[in-house]
Amino acid sequence: MNDVTITVLPGDGVGPEVTAQAVRVLRATEKRFRHSFTVLRRPVGQEAVEAEGVALSDLTFATCAQSDAVLFGAVGSPPGGAVRDLAARPEHALFRLRKGFGLFANLRPVRPLPSLFGASPLKPEYLKDTDMVFVRELSSGIYYGHLDPVPGKPSEIRRSGAVEEAVDTLLYTAAQIEQVVRAAFELAARRRRKVTSVDKANVLSSSVLWREIVERVAPEHPDVTYEHLLVDACAMRLIRNPADLDVVVTENLFGDILTDEAAMLTGSLGMLPSASLGARRTRGGRFGLYEPVHGTAPDIAGQDRANPVGAILSAALLLRHSLGLHQEADAVEEAVKAVVGQGYRTEDIAESGCTLVGTREMGRAIRDALLEA
Ligand SMILES: NC(=O)c1ccc[n+]([C@@H]2O[C@H](COP(=O)([O-])OP(=O)(O)OC[C@H]3O[C@@H](n4cnc5c(N)ncnc54)[C@H](O)[C@@H]3O)[C@@H](O)[C@H]2O)c1
């Protein structure tokens, strides 16, 4: 595949260290499978504030808009006080990217590696065969009143005399629900063909509409089975029988909480990738922003101690969802599995008898495994 452009936004803290290893693996994928990717780099977060005065400049936004996909590291404020100007807050960069590109579906795969079962708080017998993907609605829901205040969606604390109250608005349009549910069914059709839709339809109107939309979209995929599950029951199923779940689709708040719970099944934050998909179609799939789940990890930044696997697996998601390169994505995931299986460990997943390596060495080992396969 040629004429593919990937914009890399390394960001702050460990972001540049882990994205460098992800790019290394993308370059190896190019070599092994004979593709040609154009990789552009732009500053984001605190680095961009220092260089360009804002956390995400118009030039960087335009560069991303002309790309097939964005590989993102992490952004975070420097220690010592909040920045007043919103555009100069590193976190604003992510918000602008999500909103500007209409990134409505946040995908988080959860597939604990057998060689790391020991790092999970769950017993291995519960983790066996676990392989699920969360599809979390990302563009609306109760968080948006606060992040993006608009008339009719109040999110505020009200104090008047003896009255002290607060309100948040949970609003979903049918179109917002439909696009994320449809994305979940499309994804399930390429996996084990099962969708679990999570809601709280016994008490929330937005969940009642959510169920109606699922019922409307499901007939488009007669080969995909589906079920409705209340969010509290889902929280239990995740621990009790995670292998039963394939594609889990849910609204923003429930997804935020459940994905953190699910993340614990895999052991370390440093292992987890994510994809945020937009509506724009690319030649191979959808435009998306790919990033490890972790933040800037200021406590270990600049010391070659960060686990690059979350970033490398994010690159695998990029290959799969924005470029449509499924075999290549599988190969990257297999390389990670092989290297971790051989006992290579960054310190967050270290155990006795392992080969303790730094960020760069872990990236090199995964690249070599990919090229030698
Ligand atoms: N998407 C993002 O850019 C994003 C996400 C979360 C947090 N943040 C920002 O990052 C900064 C730090 O936040 P935090 O400390 O709450 O979360 P964090 O994810 O940066 O770190 C939490 C803990 O996990 C460890 N850790 C994180 N990534 C790791 C990796 N790859 N390998 C090994 N260990 C790793 C850290 O050392 C730390 O002990 C804050 O400014 C926060 O706003 C950014």
The ligand as a Gaussian input file, in Angstrom:
#p B3LYP/6-31G(d) Opt

LIG

0 1
 N       -4.345000      10.570000      26.790000
 C       -3.465000      11.273000      27.484000
 O       -2.669000      12.020000      26.945000
 C       -3.471000      11.136000      28.987000
 C       -4.117000      10.076000      29.611000
 C       -4.039000       9.959000      31.015000
 C       -3.332000      10.920000      31.737000
 N       -2.729000      11.956000      31.072000
 C       -1.908000      12.955000      31.777000
 O       -0.681000      12.332000      32.177000
 C       -0.209000      12.939000      33.376000
 C        0.093000      11.873000      34.424000
 O       -1.130000      11.237000      34.781000
 P       -1.237000       9.972000      35.727000
 O        0.015000       9.877000      36.557000
 O       -2.542000      10.014000      36.388000
 O       -1.314000       8.715000      34.747000
 P       -0.155000       7.950000      33.953000
 O       -0.820000       6.967000      33.060000
 O        0.745000       8.918000      33.286000
 O        0.694000       7.173000      35.072000
 C        0.084000       6.331000      36.061000
 C        1.117000       5.317000      36.566000
 O        1.355000       4.342000      35.555000
 C        2.720000       4.331000      35.188000
 N        2.808000       4.212000      33.731000
 C        2.095000       4.934000      32.833000
 N        2.458000       4.587000      31.597000
 C        3.399000       3.638000      31.723000
 C        4.162000       2.902000      30.788000
 N        4.043000       3.053000      29.458000
 N        5.056000       2.002000      31.261000
 C        5.213000       1.810000      32.578000
 N        4.511000       2.480000      33.511000
 C        3.621000       3.391000      33.085000
 C        3.314000       5.644000      35.656000
 O        4.692000       5.528000      35.902000
 C        2.475000       5.937000      36.876000
 O        3.032000       5.268000      37.990000
 C       -1.293000      13.946000      33.806000
 O       -0.905000      15.238000      33.370000
 C       -2.524000      13.486000      33.065000
 O       -3.419000      14.547000      32.788000
 C       -2.765000      12.068000      29.717000

